[in-house]
Amino acid sequence: MKSMTGYAAVHKTGKSFSVQIVMRSFNFKYLDINVRNLSAEDILLEEGIKRQIKKRVSRGKIEVFIFLEEQKKKKVLIDEETVAKYISQAKALAKKYKLKADITISDILNLPQAISWEQKRKGHQAFVLGILAKTLDSFIAFRKKEGAAIQREMLFNLGNLKNNILKIKKAKPSVSVMENGKEDIDEELSLISFYIKKVNATIKAAQLITKGKSIDFLTQEILRELNAASSKTKRKASALLIVEAKNYLERIREQTQNIE
């Protein structure tokens, strides 16, 4: 079992790259991934990050922060065509207004769009995705640890719910004293016991599959049967036990919202 809340941070420095990746997640019905701090030119890297996360995570609102520092190789580029136009127009103006056309190299370098820098970025995508894999390992380990604590709490409340149902069975009136069978809740109690077994099996399942949706569905079925039993019950002792059962069930449902 894995919690939907998680956190992980990994930092690594290479020959020309320094990367820190921070991941955190919150409860969410579906999978929603947001990658922060990447530039527009890294859209392919962003898609690669999302694909890698989707392979290992199925639910939760996930935020990924990428802090990338790299030694960028810069190359000076001079736009000779633009410079030639500037010089040509400057000479034409000098001739027209009878001015000196003294143009220096510093004048050329200060002209708008005459000079630019080309930044070369090589290999940073593979480097970032490699760090992401390690971050995901830590992130999932965190979720499993949190999930184990939730699992213990859910099993505790499920045990209380099971014992509560046994008490209801003992407190319910016998068929002989029922009024035309109107207080017969045997079917409801039988179905509740069946669903409790299914919830228990799902919680303890060894496979790390998505459990939240399955348990949520089963608890809804249990609540439906408890409501049906409550509508039939006229005796105070049984009614109070059903209310208590609903309280245990609500705790389980709240915990279910926290698991993947």
Secondary structure, 3 states (H helix, E strand, C coil): CCECCEEEEEEEECCCEEEEEEEEEECCCCEEEEEECCCHHHHHHHHHHHHHHHCCCCCEEEEEEEEEEECCEEEEEECHHHHHHHHHHHHHHHHHCCCCCCCCHHHHHCCCCCEEEEEECCCHHHHHHHHHHHHHHHHHHHHHHHHHHHHHHHHHHHHHHHHHHHHHHHHCCCHHHCCCCCCCCHHHHHHHHHHHHHHHHHHHCCCCCCCHHHHHHHHHHHHHHHHHHHHHCCCHHHHHHHHHHHHHHHHHHHHHCCEC
